[in-house]
Amino acid sequence: MTNLPSTVKRAIELVGLFTLGTILVVGNDIIMPVIMAFFISLVLLPVFRFLRNHRVPEALAIVLPILLLVVMLAGIVWFFSAQVSSLVADFPRIKSNVNSHLKALSDWISSISEYSAKEQVDFINKNTNDLVSFAGKKASGVAVTLSSLFVFVGLLPIYIYLMLFYKDILLRFIFMWFEEGHYGKVKEAIYETETIIKSYLIGLLIQVTYMTILLGGILMLIGIKHALLIGVIFAFLNLIPYVGALAGNIIGVLLTLTSSTELWPIITVLCVIAGVQFLDNNILMPRIVGSKVKINALFSILGVIIGGSIAGVSGMFLAMPIIAVLKVIFDRTDMFKQWGVLLGDERPAKSPLVFSRYRKNRPSDTKPGVQK
């Protein structure tokens, strides 16, 4: 294949990318749990090795880390449900605050337009049926999503167990794809992939913990209602690059609006979120993750959007580690090295156009009798 013309190679690459995208779209319900289980199994691998080194039976050494993971997830779900219960208990006051905000909004609309309060109510009532119909469709979609989520979560422990149990077979399968002379690069890519995924996922777990405590604690000290709920929602949404932070800000503002009739809590929440996010992005997270693989912002955003369109929230969450793994593979193959450059953020010191080998000679570049 190395003797093929470059145009044929590029065509094969594009066909391969199209085929891979088609497979992901068609089989995302099967592929995404497998990819998630693969990443989690890499995180649990050090615990498995530790238990095996202390002569714990193999089956028990696999089950114990999975049980530890289940307990951690159950604790997160309990904490989140407790905060939601607090929000539901405050529903009468929330209803009163929402009515107050709606009245203020109605008065403002009346002051800048010709629509009276009665005309606004008539407009809302006229479109109520469409809103109810739209909500019904969304509710049915949420029901399907929840059923898929239960299947997703139910299959994860099984996949994780089997991947840890058959890890040697999977490694042998990978090595058999390559010639013996390339085993060094393959081993290096495997170790770097393991390091990247472990540092990324463990870093995200630490990030969720300290952002919930830091953001929720500061808002609680200031006196913002439902501070911990705002903190935990923003912390989890912040796991989705770029898009999640915007959604977290919006939800934080909405929760503050429902619990207060004043403007200062909203400004306070936005300022605290901005400060915590700046601290997280520029100081804490780079030191915690410390990954050698850097993905540029353009393909980070594209990856999140494409992942979301393919597999919803799970696709958005898995987009970054998948791109990081692909970059590790691309950087170590001569055929796909240009894709690694495209995904990375290593900007060249000079534009390629200033080098003669990247541009054709123009007639003005040469003079008669002068040898270039």
C-alpha positions as CSV (number, residue, x, y, z in Angstrom):
1,M,0.0,0.0,0.0
2,T,3.0,2.3,0.5
3,N,3.6,2.2,-3.3
4,L,0.1,3.6,-4.1
5,P,-0.2,7.2,-5.5
6,S,-0.9,9.8,-2.8
7,T,-4.4,10.6,-4.4
8,V,-5.4,6.9,-4.0
9,K,-4.2,6.9,-0.4
10,R,-6.2,10.0,0.4
11,A,-9.3,8.5,-1.3
12,I,-8.9,5.3,0.8
13,E,-8.6,7.4,4.0
14,L,-11.8,9.4,3.2
15,V,-13.7,6.2,2.3
16,G,-12.5,4.7,5.6
17,L,-13.6,7.7,7.6
18,F,-17.0,7.7,5.9
19,T,-17.4,3.9,6.6
20,L,-16.3,4.4,10.3
21,G,-18.9,7.2,10.7
22,T,-21.6,5.1,9.1
23,I,-20.8,2.2,11.5
24,L,-20.9,4.5,14.5
25,V,-24.3,6.0,13.5
26,V,-25.9,2.7,12.7
27,G,-24.5,0.7,15.7
28,N,-24.1,3.4,18.4
29,D,-26.3,1.6,20.8
30,I,-23.9,-1.4,20.7
31,I,-20.6,0.4,20.2
32,M,-20.9,3.2,22.8
33,P,-21.3,0.9,25.8
34,V,-18.3,-1.1,24.6
35,I,-16.1,2.0,24.2
36,M,-17.2,3.3,27.7
37,A,-16.5,-0.1,29.2
38,F,-13.1,-0.2,27.6
39,F,-12.2,3.2,29.0
40,I,-13.5,2.3,32.5
41,S,-11.6,-1.0,32.4
42,L,-8.4,0.9,31.8
43,V,-9.1,3.0,34.9
44,L,-9.8,-0.1,37.0
45,L,-6.8,-2.0,35.6
46,P,-4.3,-0.7,38.3
47,V,-6.7,-1.9,41.1
48,F,-7.0,-5.3,39.3
49,R,-3.2,-5.6,39.1
50,F,-2.8,-4.7,42.7
51,L,-5.2,-7.3,43.9
52,R,-3.7,-10.0,41.6
53,N,-0.2,-9.1,43.0
54,H,-1.6,-9.9,46.4
55,R,-2.8,-13.3,45.2
56,V,-6.5,-12.4,45.1
57,P,-8.4,-14.9,42.8
58,E,-8.8,-13.4,39.3
59,A,-12.6,-13.4,39.3
60,L,-12.7,-11.6,42.7
61,A,-10.0,-9.2,41.6
62,I,-12.3,-8.1,38.7
63,V,-15.5,-8.0,40.7
64,L,-14.2,-5.9,43.6
65,P,-13.2,-2.9,41.5
66,I,-16.5,-3.0,39.7
67,L,-18.4,-3.1,43.0
68,L,-16.3,-0.1,44.2
69,L,-17.3,1.8,41.0
70,V,-21.0,0.9,41.6
71,V,-20.9,2.2,45.2
72,M,-19.3,5.4,44.0
73,L,-22.0,5.9,41.3
74,A,-24.7,5.1,43.9
75,G,-23.3,7.7,46.2
76,I,-23.4,10.3,43.4
77,V,-27.0,9.4,42.5
78,W,-28.0,9.6,46.2
79,F,-26.4,13.0,46.6
80,F,-28.1,14.4,43.4
81,S,-31.5,13.0,44.3
82,A,-31.2,14.5,47.8
83,Q,-30.6,18.0,46.3
84,V,-33.5,17.5,43.9
85,S,-35.8,16.6,46.8
86,S,-34.8,19.8,48.5
87,L,-35.7,21.7,45.3
88,V,-39.1,19.9,45.1
89,A,-39.8,20.7,48.8
90,D,-39.4,24.4,48.0
91,F,-41.9,24.2,45.1
92,P,-44.6,26.5,46.6
93,R,-42.0,29.4,46.9
94,I,-40.6,28.6,43.5
95,K,-44.1,28.9,42.0
96,S,-44.6,32.2,43.7
97,N,-41.2,33.5,42.4
98,V,-41.9,32.3,38.9
99,N,-45.3,34.1,38.9
100,S,-43.5,37.3,40.1
101,H,-40.9,37.0,37.3
102,L,-43.6,36.4,34.7
103,K,-45.6,39.4,35.8
104,A,-42.5,41.6,35.7
105,L,-41.7,40.3,32.2
106,S,-45.3,40.9,31.1
107,D,-45.1,44.5,32.4
108,W,-41.8,45.1,30.6
109,I,-43.2,43.8,27.3
110,S,-46.3,46.0,27.7
111,S,-44.0,49.0,28.3
112,I,-42.0,48.5,25.1
113,S,-44.8,47.3,22.8
114,E,-48.5,47.6,22.1
115,Y,-49.3,44.2,23.6
116,S,-51.3,44.4,26.8
117,A,-51.2,41.8,29.5
118,K,-54.6,40.4,28.3
119,E,-53.3,40.1,24.7
120,Q,-50.2,38.3,26.0
121,V,-52.3,35.8,27.9
122,D,-54.5,35.2,24.8
123,F,-51.4,34.6,22.8
124,I,-50.1,32.0,25.3
125,N,-53.5,30.3,25.5
126,K,-53.6,30.1,21.7
127,N,-50.3,28.3,21.5
128,T,-50.9,26.1,24.5
129,N,-52.0,23.1,22.4
130,D,-48.8,23.3,20.3
131,L,-46.7,23.5,23.5
132,V,-48.5,20.5,25.0
133,S,-48.1,18.5,21.8
134,F,-44.4,19.4,21.7
135,A,-43.9,18.5,25.3
136,G,-45.6,15.1,24.8
137,K,-43.3,14.3,21.9
138,K,-40.3,15.3,24.0
139,A,-41.5,13.2,27.0
140,S,-41.9,10.1,24.8
141,G,-38.3,10.7,23.5
142,V,-37.1,11.0,27.1
143,A,-38.8,7.7,28.0
144,V,-37.0,6.0,25.1
145,T,-33.7,7.7,26.2
146,L,-34.2,6.5,29.8
147,S,-34.9,2.9,28.7
148,S,-31.7,3.0,26.5
149,L,-29.8,4.4,29.5
150,F,-30.9,1.5,31.7
151,V,-29.7,-0.9,29.1
152,F,-26.5,1.0,28.7
153,V,-25.8,1.0,32.5
154,G,-26.9,-2.7,32.8
155,L,-24.4,-3.9,30.1
156,L,-21.5,-1.8,31.4
157,P,-20.5,-4.1,34.4
158,I,-20.7,-7.2,32.1
159,Y,-18.5,-5.6,29.4
160,I,-16.0,-4.4,32.0
161,Y,-15.7,-7.8,33.6
162,L,-15.2,-9.6,30.3
163,M,-12.6,-7.0,29.0
164,L,-10.5,-7.4,32.2
165,F,-10.9,-11.2,32.0
166,Y,-9.9,-11.4,28.3
167,K,-7.5,-8.5,28.2
168,D,-4.6,-10.8,27.2
169,I,-6.6,-12.1,24.2
170,L,-7.4,-8.5,23.2
171,L,-3.7,-7.5,23.4
172,R,-2.6,-10.5,21.4
173,F,-5.3,-9.6,18.7
174,I,-3.8,-6.1,18.5
175,F,-0.2,-7.2,18.1
176,M,-1.2,-9.8,15.4
177,W,-2.3,-6.9,13.2
178,F,1.3,-5.7,12.8
179,E,4.6,-7.0,11.7
180,E,7.2,-7.9,14.4
181,G,9.3,-4.9,13.6
182,H,6.5,-2.6,14.6
183,Y,5.9,-4.2,18.0
184,G,7.8,-1.4,19.8
185,K,5.6,1.4,18.4
186,V,2.5,-0.7,19.2
187,K,3.6,-1.3,22.8
188,E,4.3,2.4,23.2
189,A,0.9,3.4,21.8
190,I,-0.8,1.0,24.1
191,Y,1.0,2.3,27.2
192,E,0.3,5.9,26.2
193,T,-3.3,5.2,25.5
194,E,-3.7,3.6,28.9
195,T,-2.0,6.6,30.6
196,I,-4.1,9.2,28.7
197,I,-7.4,7.5,29.4
198,K,-6.6,6.9,33.1
199,S,-5.4,10.5,33.7
200,Y,-8.4,11.9,31.8
201,L,-11.2,9.9,33.5
202,I,-9.6,10.1,37.0
203,G,-9.0,13.8,36.4
204,L,-12.7,14.3,35.5
205,L,-13.8,12.5,38.7
206,I,-11.5,14.7,40.7
207,Q,-12.8,17.7,38.8
208,V,-16.5,16.9,39.5
209,T,-15.7,16.5,43.2
210,Y,-13.7,19.8,43.7
211,M,-16.0,21.9,41.5
212,T,-19.1,20.7,43.4
213,I,-17.5,21.5,46.7
214,L,-15.8,24.7,45.6
215,L,-18.7,26.2,43.6
216,G,-21.5,24.9,45.9
217,G,-19.6,25.9,49.0
218,I,-18.9,29.5,47.9
219,L,-22.5,29.9,46.8
220,M,-23.8,28.5,50.1
221,L,-21.6,30.8,52.1
222,I,-22.9,33.8,50.1
223,G,-26.5,32.7,50.8
224,I,-27.7,31.4,47.4
225,K,-30.5,28.8,47.7
226,H,-29.9,25.4,46.2
227,A,-26.2,26.1,46.0
228,L,-25.1,22.5,46.1
229,L,-27.6,21.6,43.4
230,I,-26.2,24.3,41.2
231,G,-22.7,23.1,41.9
232,V,-23.3,19.5,41.1
233,I,-25.2,20.2,37.9
234,F,-22.5,22.6,36.7
235,A,-19.8,20.2,37.6
236,F,-21.3,17.3,35.6
237,L,-22.3,19.5,32.6
238,N,-18.7,20.9,32.6
239,L,-17.5,17.4,31.7
240,I,-18.8,18.1,28.2
241,P,-16.2,20.5,26.7
242,Y,-17.4,24.1,25.8
243,V,-21.1,23.2,25.3
244,G,-21.6,21.9,28.9
245,A,-20.3,25.0,30.6
246,L,-22.8,27.2,28.7
247,A,-25.7,24.9,29.6
248,G,-24.5,24.9,33.2
249,N,-24.5,28.7,33.3
250,I,-28.1,28.8,31.9
251,I,-29.4,26.2,34.4
252,G,-27.6,28.0,37.3
253,V,-29.3,31.2,36.3
254,L,-32.7,29.5,36.0
255,L,-32.4,27.8,39.4
256,T,-31.4,31.2,41.0
257,L,-34.4,32.9,39.3
258,T,-36.9,30.4,40.7
259,S,-35.5,30.8,44.3
260,S,-35.2,34.6,44.4
261,T,-37.0,37.7,43.1
262,E,-33.9,39.9,43.2
263,L,-31.2,40.5,40.6
264,W,-28.0,40.4,42.7
265,P,-28.1,36.5,43.3
266,I,-28.1,36.0,39.5
267,I,-25.0,38.3,39.0
268,T,-23.3,36.6,42.0
269,V,-23.9,33.1,40.6
270,L,-22.5,34.1,37.2
271,C,-19.5,35.8,38.7
272,V,-18.7,32.8,41.0
273,I,-19.1,30.3,38.1
274,A,-16.8,32.4,35.9
275,G,-14.2,32.6,38.7
276,V,-14.3,28.9,39.5
277,Q,-14.2,28.0,35.8
278,F,-11.2,30.2,35.2
279,L,-9.4,28.5,38.2
280,D,-10.3,25.1,36.8
281,N,-9.3,25.7,33.2
282,N,-6.0,27.5,33.8
283,I,-4.6,26.1,37.1
284,L,-6.3,23.0,38.5
285,M,-7.3,20.8,35.5
286,P,-4.0,21.1,33.5
287,R,-2.0,20.0,36.6
288,I,-4.4,17.1,37.5
289,V,-4.7,15.6,34.0
290,G,-1.3,16.7,32.6
291,S,-1.9,14.9,29.3
292,K,0.8,15.1,26.6
293,V,-1.9,14.9,23.9
294,K,-3.3,18.3,23.1
295,I,-6.4,18.6,20.9
296,N,-7.1,21.9,19.3
297,A,-10.4,23.8,20.1
298,L,-11.8,23.4,16.6
299,F,-11.8,19.6,16.6
300,S,-12.8,19.5,20.3
301,I,-16.0,21.4,19.5
302,L,-16.6,19.4,16.3
303,G,-16.0,16.2,18.2
304,V,-18.5,17.0,20.9
305,I,-21.1,18.1,18.3
306,I,-20.6,15.0,16.1
307,G,-20.5,12.7,19.2
308,G,-23.8,14.2,20.4
309,S,-25.5,13.8,17.1
310,I,-24.3,10.1,16.9
311,A,-24.9,8.9,20.5
312,G,-26.4,11.8,22.6
313,V,-24.8,12.6,25.9
314,S,-22.6,9.5,26.0
315,G,-21.2,10.5,22.6
316,M,-20.5,14.0,23.8
317,F,-18.7,12.7,26.9
318,L,-16.7,10.1,25.0
319,A,-15.7,12.4,22.1
320,M,-12.5,13.8,23.8
321,P,-10.9,10.5,24.9
322,I,-11.7,8.9,21.5
323,I,-10.1,11.8,19.7
324,A,-7.1,11.6,22.1
325,V,-6.7,7.9,21.4
326,L,-6.9,8.5,17.6
327,K,-4.2,11.1,17.8
328,V,-1.9,8.7,19.6
329,I,-2.5,6.2,16.8
330,F,-2.1,8.7,14.0
331,D,1.1,10.2,15.4
332,R,2.7,6.7,15.2
333,T,1.8,5.8,11.7
334,D,3.4,7.2,8.6
335,M,0.3,6.8,6.5
336,F,-2.0,8.8,8.9
337,K,0.5,11.2,10.5
338,Q,-1.2,14.2,8.8
339,W,-4.4,13.5,10.7
340,G,-2.5,13.6,13.9
341,V,-1.2,17.1,12.9
342,L,-4.8,18.2,12.1
343,L,-6.2,17.1,15.5
344,G,-3.3,18.6,17.5
345,D,-2.7,22.2,18.7
346,E,1.0,22.3,17.8
347,R,1.0,25.4,15.6
348,P,4.0,25.8,13.3
349,A,6.3,28.7,13.9
350,K,5.9,29.8,10.3
351,S,3.3,29.4,7.6
352,P,4.0,26.5,5.3
353,L,3.5,28.9,2.4
354,V,6.8,30.5,3.0
355,F,8.7,27.3,2.2
356,S,9.4,26.7,-1.5
357,R,8.5,23.0,-1.4
358,Y,4.9,23.8,-0.3
359,R,4.2,26.2,-3.3
360,K,4.6,26.1,-7.0
361,N,7.0,28.5,-8.7
362,R,5.2,31.4,-10.3
363,P,6.4,33.0,-13.5
364,S,7.3,36.2,-11.5
365,D,9.5,34.1,-9.2
366,T,12.0,33.5,-12.0
367,K,13.9,35.9,-14.3
368,P,15.4,35.1,-17.6
369,G,18.9,33.8,-17.2
370,V,18.5,33.4,-13.5
371,Q,18.6,29.9,-12.1
372,K,16.3,29.2,-9.2
